[in-house]
Amino acid sequence: MPHSPPKTVLIVVNVLPLVFERNVSSPSGWDVSWATGATAMLYRTLVKDADKYSPLYIGCPEVFVAKSEEAALEKQLLALRCVPVFLDPPVAHRYFQGFCKGVLWPVFHNVVDVYNSAELQLDCEEQEAKEKLMWFGEKKEESSGVKSAWCDPVSWNPAAQDMCWSDYCSVNRTVARRVVESYHAGDLVWLHDFHFLMLPSYLLRRLRTALVTMYLHVPFPSSEIFRCLAMRTEILRAMLCADHIGFLVFEHARHFLTSCKRLLGLDYKTCPNGMLVIEYNGRKIHISCSHVEPDVTHLHEMLDQNVADVNGAALAFAADVKNAITAGRDPEQRRIVIGSVDRLEGLTAIPLKLRAFDRFLATHPDKRGSVVLVQIGITLDSRPNDYHRTRDNVLKFTEEINRRYAPPGGVVVYFEEKRKTTCAERVILWRMCDIYLDTCVRGGLSLLPFEYMIAQHRNIQSKSKHSTGWSSPRGNLDVSGLDRSFGLMIVSEFSAYSRILSGSLAVNPWKTDDMVAAFAKACGMSYYEKHNRFYMNYKFLVGRSDSTPWGERLLADVEAVTEKMEDATSGEVVQVGFGFDFRVMRFESGFVCLDVDDLVKKCSNTSRHLFIFDYGGTLSSTASILDEEATGLKWIAQVNLPRDTLTGKFESRFPTRPERGALEDQFGSIPNLNLVAENGLFIKIGGRAHWECVCDEDKRTFDWKDDVKRVMQAYAARTNGSFLVENAASLLYDYRNSDQEYGEIQSLELCAQLAKIAERGEAIINRAKGRTRKCFKLSMLSLRTSLNSSMLLPVQSGRNRVALSIMWITCQTSSPLSMPSLYGYA
């Protein structure tokens, strides 16, 4: 059997996992190597089976590249299986710092600055500010002495999100073009994180059969926070153009599903493979909740490589940390080292951590000489205001804590700020630490705790529990004198990984006393409890019998459930809308799209025609209730109608006028036009003066209305936004303007109450549900009646505009009554 070539996986990332160093002797002017950051290492290990998958990375270089160097650098990067996306500096600045970090980052972490009035501007001033933002300040000087075109970082006002929205979409379109250029039939497209929320929409326009999966590294905000975005529906619809959307934990997925429910009226269901499914425009989008699982083998390889290749900077870092731990302390005293590496931003809550540590030292004076907190702060250049505010607080708190509790010549809090950390530096720190500490107040993907577990496991393998330290193969990285056993983790309950690392001590960073108690428990924990807790966490990394990497398992699951290539030919696909309203609708086999030219031709070749028009917005898209009530088919009066039989099926929901009267006022003057009102109960033949009822007047009764109306009025009074519409032969409970979820809950309960009323006689209850209709109501009836039978037909469904329509007719006849069937539009 011939060997099939591996599938190409187009991994789309914001920044390529590469390090660029200026080298004027290189053809491109740059030396390029793989980055060793935690996220970069993750991207490199998403797919490892060369026989099954072949990765191709698409993203922006981390440095500015001059136009004259782009062609040579692109050729150089292709050798590393990377496709660069080059952006103009002003556009890149507004895209990343403006929209990604200034708008999406705080919103997706449930942070909203409501007004920020100091930076809020009127339109004219905003336009002037936008023109000034084409270039920002002086170009920065790189360490190599070469001028860079990247702009200095500035803080953005989230209220100015409209200013940067077009640049965000522009970059997504640029990336989409690069994806299309690199795509071949059968390839997989994997989008990473919130930088490319609009990208699935642009890809679906060009690559109908491509399997597109998206994985968010950040939390998804609650629906109340997400709806603060001016472009909320555009983002949701674009995301739903992907075939699969992955989240770290169910909490994030639940927020996304709730937003789809409240803003788009979409429900979800489960499927046998453990995923959730949203059906949107005939397409099925699969939702999964699966936390990233780092490749343990690769982490061990990287650990060995970085320990063996320790450079001067890493050695200096190790010496500084060791001196801070040992200075001013008795060499014979056991020391407990708490380690943290965090970005200098508010969400990491370093000040909360320091405040809790200060209280711990105040309430546990016996620990002041034995406990040291090593805090590494990563410089943040994307949100300067946040960075400077956090940095100032950290420096102030660190200085004050050391003034209060540090021994002479030593510190109890060692703080060092770095622009970035290498894998070697992190390994050094993790192997020194007894306790890993994370106090973020809102966190997404973080791979640092997994690095810590691997480093601690290496300690266990290389030394006994009474080991005094470790050293590199070259023997010059000695950190002896640090007595430790199994590494312990104190983590924020708001971090995503706290749900899967159940051996950790979970704390609420806002509750200082709980953190103090966690510090005390960790410092006094027994050897056996540490052992059990450590291996409970480590089991997450090595406990699977399947050794397939996490990324390959996810792709295999997505391929198995979507079967995109086979489904592409199983039904009709129609493009609808323009711009942000563009979407692809898929219909089941047998669907035939209306051909207007063919319709005109057939009408010209026939002598009799039947036209059915709709009135009342049954077929229209989402509109406000006022717009809908004012909408009519007044253009019909301007059409030269033939003398053939014309039947117009009209429906109206005028709450203050009889339905028949409203139809007659609008269209009564048009000859040869038949009108059907009251859900099909009354018919007015064109040219006649009176309405006819399908049931004889002496054989019908509306005694049911009082009881039903009383129940519906009670629910309308208790459901904000709902109202009752009464017509001659029907009642309509409309909850289109109520809360989507609460309205549906109330409607279901109302159905149950009406069913009890229907038990007084023989009744049939029909409940139908639409998908994208604003209001799905009872339009025609399908009745099977016998002598003295009664019928109650409640119907409810919808998206934003939902109604429950009731018609209960008592018929006295000896023969079955045949009427048009119940129907609704989706």
N, C-alpha and C positions, 0 to 999 in steps of 0.2 A: 504494500500500500504506500503510495507516494507521500512524502512528508509535506504537510501544508505549511506555508510560510506563516510566521507570527503576525498577529494583528497589531497594527500600529495604534498606540494610545496617544492621542494629542492631549497632553497635560498642560492646560492653560493656567498660568500663574501670573500674579502681578509683577513680581521681580524674579528674573531668572536666578536659579540657585548657583550663581557663579561669583567669583571674585575677580575684579579687573584691576590690574596694576599697569601704570603707564610704562611703556618701553619703546623709546623712539626708534630702536633698531628693528623692531618687529614690523612686518608689512602693514599690519593694521594699526600699529602704534600702541598695541595693548598686549599684555600677557594675561591669559585667562586660565583660571583653575576652578575646581569645584569648591564651593563654600562649605564650611563645617558648622554652620549654625544649626540649631535644633530643627527649625522648619525646613531648611535646605536639605538636611539629611533625610527628613521625612519624604520630600519629593523624590529624592534619588532612589528610595527603597519602596516606592509604591508598587512597582512591578519589577520582579527580578527574574522570572522564568523566561529566559531568552527564546525558548522554543514556542512559547504561547503569546507573549506580548513584547512589543518593542516600543519603548517610550520615545516621544518627541516633545520637547518642552517649548512652549510658546509664551513669551513674556517680554518685559522691558529690561534692558540692562540697568544695573544699579548706578551707572555713571552716565554723564552726558557724552554723546559721541557726535563729533562734527560730521557734517554732510559728506565731506571728502573722505572720511574713514569708514562710512557705513558699509559700502560694498565689500571692502576687504575684511571687515570684522564679521559680516554676515557669513562669508565663506569660511572663516576661521571657526565660527560657532557651529556651523553645520557638522563639522567633524566631531563635535561633542553632542550631536543630536539636539541642538537648540536652534530655535528660530527667533531672532530678535524682532521686537516691535519698537520702532523709533518714533518718538513723539517730540513735537515742538515744546520747548521749555515752558512758555506761558500756559499752553493747554495742559501739559502734564501737571503743572503747579495747581491749576484750578481743579483738575480732575482728582488728584490725590489729596493735596492738603485742603482744597476747598470743599469738595463734595464727599470724598471717601472718609477723610479724617475729621472734617469740620461738621458734616451733617450726618452721614450714615453711622460713623463710629459711635458717637454718643447716643443716637437713637437706638441702635441695635443693642446697646448696653443699658437700655432703659434710663437714659439720662436726657432730660429735656430742659433747656434754659428757655423759659416761657417767652420772655420779652427781650431781655438783654438790651434795654432801651438805649444804653449808652452808645451802642453801635448800630441801632436801627436807623435807617435813612429813608427819606422820601424818594420817589421815583427819579426825579431829576438829579438829585445828589447821587443816587445809586448808579445812574448811567455814567456820571462823571467819574465815580470811583472805579467803575468797570474799565473805563478807558485808561485810567492810571495804572490798573493792575495788569496791563499787557506785559509790562516788565517791572520787576520789583527790586529796587535798590541796585547795588553794585554786584557784579559777578564775583563769585567766591573764588578764592585762591586755593587750589589744591596743594596737597603736601609736596607734589612734584614740581610746583611752581608754574603749572599750566593753568591758564584761565578756564573756568568752567562756566557754562551758560545756565546751569541750574540756579534757580532763584533762592534767595534767603528765605527761610521759613517764616511764616506769619500765622497768627491765629485768626480764625474765621468766625464770623457770626452765623450761627445756624439759621437765623431769620433771612439770610441772604442766599438761601438754597436755590432759588430760581436762577441766580446769576451763574452758578456752576453746573446746573443740571444739563445744559446743552453740551458742555465740555465733557461731562461724564458719559453722555450718550455718544458723543463724537469718538471718544477713545474706545468705547465698546464696539462701535462700527469699524474702527481701524483694526482692532484685534480680530473681529469677525472676518475681515478680508484676508488677514494672514492665515486664519484657520481654514478658510475656503481654499486658499492657494495650496495649502499643505495636505488637504484632505483627499483621500482616495476611497473608493467604494469599499465598505466593510470596516473602515476605521472607527474607532471609538473616540469620543470627545469628552474630556473630563475637566470641568471648570471648577476652580478653587476660590472660594471665599466671596465676600460681599463686593469685591471690586468689579464683578462681571454679572450683576443682576439682570442687566438688559441684554446681555449677549445671547441667551437662548432664543429670544425673539428674532434677532438678526440672523442667526444661523438657520432657523426654521424656514425663513424665506428662501434661502439658497440651497440648503441641504435637507431636503424633505425626508430622506431615508436614513440620515445619520442618527446614531444612538448618542444622545447628549445626556450626560449626568452632571449634576452640580452638587458640590459638597461645601457646606458653610462651616468655617472655622470659628465663627463668632456666635454668640447667642442670638436667637431671634426675639425681638421685643414683644411685649404684650400687645394685644390689639389696640388698647387705649393709647399706648405710646406710638405704635406704628402709624396710626391714623393721623398723627400730627404731621407726617410728611405730605407735602403738597402733591407729590407724584405717587401716592400710595397704590392706587389701582393700576397704574402703568407698570410699577415694579412687580406687583403680584401677577399680572397677566403675562409679563415677560418671563418670569420664573416658571410659570406653568407651561411655557413652550418647551421646557426640558422634558425628558422622558423619566428622569429619576432625580429626586432631591434628597440629599442626605444631611442628617443633623447629628450632633454629638450625642445628645440625650433626648428623651421624649419630651422633657419640659420645653425645649426649644421647638420641637416639631409641633407640640400642642399649641403654642402661640401662633405658629404659622397657619395651622389648620383653623384656628379660631378667627384669624384675620381673613382667611379665604371665605369663611362662613359669613362673617359680619359685613364684609365689603363686597363680596362677589356672590354670596348666597350659595356657595358650594359645600356639599357634604362630603364626608369621606366614609370609607368602609374598609374592613380588613380583608385580607386574602390569605389563602392557606400557607404561603411561604413566610408569613410573619411580617410582611410589609403592609402599609396602609395605602389606599388607592383613592385618588381624587379623579372623577370623570369631568372633563372640561372640553366642551365643544366636540364631543364624540371621541376624544383622546383620553387615554388612561395614564395618569402621572403617578408613579410609585414613590412613596415616602418611606424612608428607612431611618432608624435611630441606632447608630453604631459608632461607638467611640473609637478613635484611631488607636491601633495597637502597633507600637514601634517594633521593628524587626530586632529581636534580641541578638541574633547572630551578628548582624551588622553593627549593633551597638558595642558588642564585645570586640569586634574587629577594629572599630574606630577607637575604642579605648586603648587597645594594644598599640595601634599605630601612633596615636597622639602621645602616649606615655613614652614610646621609643623616640619620637621626634620632638621632644620638648625643646622649645627655643628659649632664647634669653629672656623674652618678655614673660613667658610662663614661669620660668625659674624665679624671676624677680617678684612676680605675683605671689608665688608660693612662699618665698622668704618673707614678704611683707605680712602675709596672713599669719604665718607661724609666729613671727615676732609679736604680732598683736595678741595672739592667744597666750603666749608664754610670758610676755614682759610683765614684771612686777608681781609675779606669782611664785609660790613655793614649787620648785620642780617636782617634789614628791606628791603634791596634791593633785588629785584627779580633776580634770577639767571637762566640762560639757560644752560642746561647740554647737551652736544653732546657726544654720546657714540659710541665706536667702539670696536669690537673684531676681530682681524685678525692674521693670521699666519705671522711670521716674514720672509717673502720672497718677492722677487721683484714684483711678479705678483699682490700682494695686494696693492702695490703703497702707502705705508704709508708715505714715504718721499714726494710724490706729495701732499698728504693730508696735511701734516704739512706745506709745502711751501704755499699752498693756505690759510691755517689758519693764517699763519704769515702775509701774505699780507692783509687779512681781518682785522686783528687787527691794521695793519699800516694805513689802509685807513678809519677805523671806530674807532677812539679813544674812542668814547662814549661807546663802547661795551667791552672795556678791563676789566672793573670791574664786568661785569655781565655774561660773557660767559666763560665756562670751557669745554675743550675737555678732555674726559677720554678715553685713548687708552690702551687697553689690548693687549699685544703681546704674541702669543703662540709660544713657542720654537719649532723650526723645526730641527729635527735631521736626516732628509733624504737627505738634500742638504746643507751641512755645509758651503760651500763657499758663496752660496746665502744667507744663514741665517746670517752669520757673517757680510757680507757686508751690508745687510739691517739693522741689529741691530745697527751697528756702526753709520749709517746715522741717524737712529731714535733717538738714544741717543744724538748725536751731535745737531740735530735740536731741540729736546726738551729742552736741556739745553740752547741753544741760545734764543729760543722764550721766555722761562721763564725769562731769564736775561733781555730781552728787555721790557716785558710787564707785568710781574707778580707783584701783589701788595706785599708790605712788609709782609713776613711770609706766603705767599700763592703762588699758581701756576695758570697759565692759561692752561697748558697742564700737565695732570697727566698721567704718563706712568708706567705701571707695567707689568713685564714679568712673565708668568706662563707656566708650562709644559702642563697643561690642565686645563680647567674650568669645574666645575660641573654645573648641571642644576640649583642648588640653587644659585650659584654665578652669573650666567647669569641672572636669574630672578631678583635678587637684583639690578643689574646694569640697566636692561631694565626698571624697574619701577622707577628708579631715573632719567632716561634720557628724555629730551624733544625732542631730535632729534636723529635718528639713521643714522649713516654715513658709507657709503661703497664706496671706490674709486678704486676698483680693475680694472686693465687694461685688464684682461682676466679672466673670472670667469665661473665656472660650477655650480654644485648644491650647494646651501647654504640655510640652514634652519633657520639661525639666524634671518632674518627679520620677519619670521612668529612667532618665539618666542617673538620677540619684540611686534608685534601686539597683541598677546594674553595677554602679561603682561600689555600693555597699556589699553587693554579692561577691564582687571580686575581693573585697577585704576579707570576707568570710572564707573564701577559697584559699587565699594566700596566707592568712594568719589565723592563729587560734583566737579564742575570745579574749585571751589575755595579751594579745599582741600589742606592742607599743607603737606601731606605725606601719608605714610602708615606704618603699623606695623604688625609684625607677630602675630599669635595667642598667642605666649608666651610673647608678649609685649616687647621683648628685641632687636628689629630690627628697631629702630626708625630712620627715615630719614626726620623728620619734618623740615620745613623751606624751602622746595623745591616746589615752586608754579608752577603748570603746568596745561595744559589743554589736548588737544588731541595730541598724539604722531605724529610727522612728520618724513618723511624719505627722506634723500638725498642719492641717489644711482647712481652708475656708469652706464652709458648706455651700457657698455660692459658686465655687469652681466646678467645672463640668466633670473633671476626673474624680471628684470626691464621691460620686455615685458608684464608681467601679472599684475604687481602692478602699474597700471596707475595713481594712486593718488600720487605717489612719485615725487620728483623733480629729474629728470634725468640730469646728468652732464657728461661732458667729462673731466676726470681727467687730461688730458694733457693740457687743456685750463684753466689756472689758473684764469683768469678774470671771466670766467663763474662760477667757483666754488665760488669765492668771492661773485658774485651776488646771488648765491643760498644761501650762508650763510646769507647775508643781508635780502633776501626775507623771509627766514625761521624765522629769529629773529623778523621780523616785521609783520609777517602774522596775519591776523585777526582771531578771534575765529571761525567764521563761515566757512572760507576757510579751516582751519585746520580740522574742523568737517567734511566737505564734503570730503576732501582728505583722511582722516583716514577711513571713512566708504566705500569709493571707493576701498581701498585696502582690508579692512576687508571682503568685500563682496566676494572676491575670495575664502575665507576660508569657509564661511557659506552660500553663495548665491545659492548653488545647492539644488534643491528639492530632489535629490537622495542622501540619507545619506550613501550610500555604500562607504567604503573607496576607495581611489584612486587605491591602489594596486589590490584590488579585481575587480574593474571595468576594469583595464587594462588586467588582466588575462582572464576575461570573454570575452572581445572583441577579444583577441588573439585566444581563444578557438573557438569562433564563426566563425572566418574567415578562420582558417587553416584547421580544421577538419582532423587532421593528421592521426588519427587512421583509418578513413574511406578511405582516399586517399591512404593509404599504400597498399591496395589490388586492387586499380583501375587501376594499370598499372604496367609495368615491371620496376624494379629497378636494375641498373647495377653499380658495383663499377669500377672506372677507375683510373689508376695512382697509384703512390707510394709516400710515404713521404709527402712533402708539396704540391705535385701535386695531391694528392688523392682527389677524389670527387665522389659523388653519383649522377648518372644521372637517371632521371625518364622519362619514355616514356608512351605515351598514350596506352590505351587498344588496343590489336591487334598487338602490336609490338612483333616481334620474333627475339631474339638474334641469331646471326649466330653460328651454331654448326659446328666446323671444321670437327670433326669426321663424322658427318652426311653428310657433303658436300662431303668428300672423298668417302664415301660409295655410294652416289648417282652418282657421276661421274664414279665410277668403273662399275656401272650397266647400263650405257648409252653408245650408240655408237657415238653420235655426241655431241659436246660441243660448247658453246658460252662463250667466256671470254671477258669481257670489262675492259680494263685497263685505268687508268687515267694518264695523263702527264701534268705537269705544276703546281703541287701543289694544285689542286682544293680540294683534300681531306686531305691535310696535316695540321698540326697544325701551330701555329704562327711561322714564320721564317722571317729572313731579306730578302729583295728583292734579294740580291746577292746570298744568299744561295738557294733561290727558283729557280733562273734562272739557277743555276748550277746543279739542281737536275734533274735527269732523271731516266728512268727505264732500266738502262744498264744491270741489272741482267736478263732481259728478254732474252737477247741474249745467256745467258748461260743455258737457259732452253730447254730441248728437247721437242719442240712443236709438237703436233700430227698433222696429215694431215687433221684434220677436219677444218671446217671453223672457223677461229679465227678472231674476230673483236676487234680491239683496238680503243677506242674513246680517242684520244689524243688532248690536248689543250696546247698551248704555248703562252707566251706573250713576245717573244723576240723582243725588240724594234728596233733592227738593222737588222734583217734577216726576210725574208718571212717565214710565218708559215709553208707552205708546204715544203719549202726547209729544214727547221730545223728538221721537222719530218722525212724527207727522209734520211737526214744525220745520224740521230740517229738510225732509225729502218728500213731503206729501205732494208737492207741486210737480214732481217729475213723473211724466206718464210712463206707463208700462213697467213700473217698478214695484215689485212685491216687497213688503216689509214683514219681518218676523220679529216679534218682541216677547218680553217676559219669558225668556229662556225657552222659546219655542211654543209657548202655550197659546199665543195670539198671532194670527196671520191676517195681513191686509193685502188683498189682491189688487194689483195695479188697476186703476180706473174705478174702483169701488169706493163707496163712502164709509163703509163700516168695517170694523174689525170682527174677525171670526175666531171663535175659540175651538180648539181641537176636542174639548169635552163640552157636552151640553151643559148649559148653566144650571139646570135643575138636577144634574147628576154630579155636581162638584160642591165641595164645601171647604171653607178656610177656617174651620173652628180650631185647627191646630195652631194657628198663628199666635194666639195670645200666649200660650204656654211656651212656645219656642222663642217668641220675642222677649219674654221676661227673662229667660235664661241667657240669651245672647246679650241683652242689655246689661245684665250683671257682669258678664265677662268683659264687655266693652268698657264699663266703668272702672274695672280693676286692671285693665291693661292699657297703659299709656300709649297713645298713638293709634289705637284701634277705634273703629266706629261701626255703626249699624246702618245699613241702607235697606229701606223697605219699599218694595214694589207691590203691585196688586196681588201677584201670585207667588212671590218669593221674598226671602230675607237674605241679606248678604252681610256677613260679619267680615270686615276688612281690617287686617292688621298689618298692612303694608308699611306703615310709618312707625310701628312699634319696634322694640328691640328684637332682632332676628331670632335669637334663641328663645327668649322668653315668650315671644309671640307664638312660636311653634309649640312650646310646652302648653300654653294656654289653649291653643286650638285643638291639641290632642285631647285635653281634658274636656273641652267643650263637645267634641265628638262623642266622648263617652257619656256625657250628660244627655245629649240629644238621643243617643241610642236607647237610653232608659225611657225617654218619652215615647220613642217609636215602639217599645214593647207593648204598648196598649193595644196595638193592632198588628196585623201581619206587615212587616216592613222589610225592605231591602236597603242596606246602607252601603253606598259606594264611596270609597275614598281613593282618589287618584292623586299622583304627585308629579309635578313637572320639574324641569331642571333649571332653565334660565328665564322662565317667564316671571314677570313682575306680579301678575295677578292671574291665577288660574281658577276660573270659576265655572259653575255649572252653566253650560250653554244650551244643550239639548238633553232630552231625557230618553232613557231606554227602560221602558216599563213592561213588566210582565204582571198583569193584574187579573184578578178573577172577581167574582161578585163580592161587593162590599169590602174590597181590599184597600189598604192604605199604604202609602209609600213615603219614606223619608230618605232624601239623598243628600247627605253632607259631603262636600268636596273641598279639600284644602291642599295647598301646596305653595311653592314659590320661591322667589328670590327677591327680597326686599319688599315687593308688592305681593301680598298674600291675602287670600280671601276664603271665606267659608260660605258657600251659598246653599240655601235650603229651599226646597220646594216639596210640599207634602199635599198631595191631591187625593181626595177620596172619590173614587169612581164607582158608579153603580151600573154595571153592564154585564151582560151574559157572555160576551166574547172578549178575548184578549185585546188590549189596546196596543197598537203598534205605532211607535214614534221613532224619530231619529235617535241615534245612539249618543251616549255621553262622550264628549270629546274635550280636549284641551290642547293648547299650543305650548310647545317647549321652546 
